[in-house]
Amino acid sequence: MKKILLKLIRLAALLYGLLFLVFYFDLDGKLLYYVWEPLMTRRYDKMKRKDNTTTPYEMKENVAG
């Protein structure tokens, strides 16, 4: 029982240390900024979109009411 408790304490200390490093060096923000955002920008910039300038005025939605 004592060995299991010591292993759990060591695991918790290691996890705490890793989470502290992520927080201290802002690794989650850097991951989002340098990896995730460029991937998503490329993905959404390549999407096909309807050209709204070709829609006749009569077919546009009435947003006033």
Protein Blocks (a to p, Z undefined) as FASTA:
>chain_A
ZZmmmmmmmmmmmmmmmmmmmmmnommmmmmmmmmmmmmmmmmmmpccddfklpcfklpc
cfkZZ
